[in-house]
């Protein structure tokens, strides 16, 4: 089963949790269409990692349960793995372009 990095990133981007002033909610496209936006994906990655760090800090101070910490860390791990996969695919595509004869 082959899952392209762009499809995985697109799916992650449409289902990621976004921290808003009102709390955590699912991100939804503004006009109902899914589109690839690198800046929102990057913000989602940073938000997932920051959320896991916050959950870990809360657990160390006794303000969070272990389940929420594991969930936040798993979400951050998925985000980082997705970003690394995307980066690897872009580098592979660039290297393939360099190998093309002119």
N, C-alpha and C positions, 0 to 999 in steps of 0.2 A: 504494500500500500504506500503510494507516494503522495506526500502532502507537501505542496510547495510552500516555501517560506512566506510568500506574499499572502496566500490564502490563510495560513496560520496567523499571520500578523493582523490581517483584516478581521478575522474572527475574534482574536484576542481584543483588538481595538474596539470592536462593537459590543463586547461583553464585559469589558473591564469596569471596575468600580472606580468612581471618581469622588474624591473628597470635596464636598461643597460646604459653604458656611452652614447650611441646614443639616448637614450630616452626610452619610454615604449613600449614593444612589447610583443606579446603572446609567452609563452614558448612552445617550440616544442621538442619532444624527438630527440636525435641525430640520431638514426637509424630507426626512424619511428615506433618503438614499444613502447607501453605504459608499464611502469614498476613502481612498488612501490618503492620509494626511500625516506626514512624518513628524510634525511638531506635536500633534496630539498623542501620537504613539510614544514619543520621547517623554512627554509630560506624564503619561500613564506609567511608564517604566520608573521614572523618578518617584512618582506618587506611591507605587507599589513597594519600592524599596524603603521609602520614608515611613510608610504605614507599618512595615515589618519591624523597622527599628523602634518606632513608637510602641508597638505591641510588646516587643522584647523589654523595653524600658519599664513599661507598665507592669509586666510580669515580675521583673526583678524587685519592684517596689511593693509587690503584693496587690496591685490594683487590677490584674487581669488573670483569667484562667488559662491553663496550658493549651486548651483547645483553640482559643482565639489566636494564640501566638503561633501554633503550628499552621493554622489556616493562613495567617498573614505571611509567614515565611514561605509556605508553598506557593502562594500567589506571587510573591516576589521572585521566587526561583523560576516559575513559569515565564514571567516577564523577561527575566535576564536571559533564559535559554532561547526565547523567541527572538530577542534582539541579537544574540550571538549568531543564531541561525540565519537571520536576515543579513547580517554583516558578512558572513561566510559566503552566502549566495551572491551578494553584490561583488565581492572580491573575485569569486570564481568567474562571474560574467565578465568582469573587467579583464582578467587574465586571458579569457577566451578571445576577447576582442584584440588584445595585444598579439595573440598568436596568429591572427588572420593576416594572410598576405595582402599587400596593397595592390 
